[in-house]
Amino acid sequence: MKIMVKLVVLAFILIPSLVWANPFMICDPQAGVTHYALTGPGWVPVSVPAQADGSIRMDVAGSSVGSNSLTVRACRSDAVWGELCSVSVPFQFARPSAPANPANIGLSP
């Protein structure tokens, strides 16, 4: 019973750390930016709302294994001119693969 309680407590300690462990794409604050437009091979074009300070914080944990590349544009909505966006900026990163499966698992006397 004590072991089960210890495992439950350990799970409650580790689970929140997993939630914050995701890699995020970030940038410096940008005055007036309302959202970011992202495109790239293998990525569905997406609009990410800007943080309160105009920066971006996007979780990239769902990216594919290997090399990934995105183009990012800072945008703002204007009542007169519509959507105004910056020039695209490239962003590249690599997601590592999982280790190989364990082999020759057995019992030792």
C-alpha positions as CSV (number, residue, x, y, z in Angstrom):
1,M,0.0,0.0,0.0
2,K,2.9,2.4,0.8
3,I,4.4,1.8,-2.6
4,M,1.1,2.7,-4.3
5,V,0.8,5.9,-2.4
6,K,4.4,6.8,-3.3
7,L,3.7,6.1,-7.0
8,V,0.6,8.3,-6.9
9,V,2.5,11.1,-5.3
10,L,5.3,10.7,-7.8
11,A,2.8,10.9,-10.6
12,F,1.3,14.1,-9.3
13,I,4.8,15.6,-9.1
14,L,5.9,14.5,-12.6
15,I,2.8,15.2,-14.6
16,P,2.9,19.0,-14.3
17,S,6.6,19.0,-15.3
18,L,5.6,17.2,-18.5
19,V,3.0,19.8,-19.3
20,W,5.6,22.6,-19.2
21,A,8.3,20.5,-21.0
22,N,7.0,21.1,-24.5
23,P,9.3,23.1,-26.8
24,F,7.9,26.4,-27.8
25,M,8.7,28.7,-30.7
26,I,9.1,32.2,-29.3
27,C,10.2,35.7,-30.5
28,D,10.9,39.1,-29.1
29,P,7.9,41.4,-28.3
30,Q,6.6,43.3,-31.4
31,A,4.5,46.4,-30.8
32,G,1.1,46.4,-32.6
33,V,1.3,42.7,-33.8
34,T,-2.1,40.9,-33.4
35,H,-1.2,37.5,-34.9
36,Y,1.5,35.6,-36.7
37,A,1.0,33.8,-40.0
38,L,3.0,30.5,-40.3
39,T,3.5,28.3,-43.4
40,G,5.9,25.5,-44.3
41,P,6.3,22.2,-46.0
42,G,4.2,19.6,-44.1
43,W,2.5,22.3,-42.1
44,V,-1.1,23.5,-42.6
45,P,-1.0,27.4,-42.9
46,V,-2.0,28.7,-39.5
47,S,-2.6,32.0,-37.8
48,V,-1.3,32.2,-34.2
49,P,-2.6,34.9,-31.9
50,A,0.1,37.2,-30.5
51,Q,0.8,37.3,-26.8
52,A,-0.2,40.4,-24.9
53,D,3.2,41.9,-25.6
54,G,3.1,41.1,-29.3
55,S,5.4,38.1,-29.1
56,I,4.7,34.6,-30.3
57,R,4.6,31.4,-28.2
58,M,3.7,28.3,-30.2
59,D,4.0,24.7,-29.1
60,V,5.9,22.7,-31.7
61,A,5.7,19.4,-29.8
62,G,3.5,18.0,-32.6
63,S,6.1,18.5,-35.3
64,S,7.4,15.6,-37.3
65,V,10.7,13.9,-36.5
66,G,13.6,15.3,-38.4
67,S,14.2,18.7,-40.0
68,N,11.3,21.2,-39.9
69,S,11.1,24.6,-41.5
70,L,8.5,27.3,-41.2
71,T,8.2,30.8,-42.5
72,V,6.8,33.3,-40.0
73,R,5.2,36.7,-40.7
74,A,4.2,39.2,-38.0
75,C,0.7,40.6,-38.8
76,R,-1.8,43.2,-37.6
77,S,-5.4,43.9,-38.5
78,D,-6.1,47.4,-39.6
79,A,-9.7,48.8,-40.0
80,V,-8.8,50.7,-43.2
81,W,-6.0,48.6,-44.8
82,G,-7.1,45.1,-43.7
83,E,-4.4,42.6,-42.8
84,L,-0.8,44.0,-42.9
85,C,2.0,41.5,-42.6
86,S,5.8,41.7,-42.5
87,V,8.2,40.0,-44.9
88,S,8.5,36.2,-44.2
89,V,11.3,35.1,-41.9
90,P,12.6,31.5,-42.0
91,F,12.7,29.4,-38.9
92,Q,14.3,25.9,-38.9
93,F,14.6,23.3,-36.2
94,A,15.1,19.6,-35.8
95,R,13.0,17.2,-33.7
96,P,15.0,14.2,-32.5
97,S,13.8,10.7,-33.0
98,A,13.0,8.2,-30.2
99,P,15.7,5.7,-29.2
100,A,15.6,2.2,-30.7
101,N,13.4,-0.4,-29.1
102,P,15.1,-2.4,-26.3
103,A,16.3,-5.9,-27.4
104,N,16.9,-9.2,-25.7
105,I,14.7,-8.5,-22.7
106,G,14.7,-11.3,-20.2
107,L,15.2,-12.3,-16.5
108,S,18.4,-12.8,-14.7
109,P,18.8,-15.2,-11.8
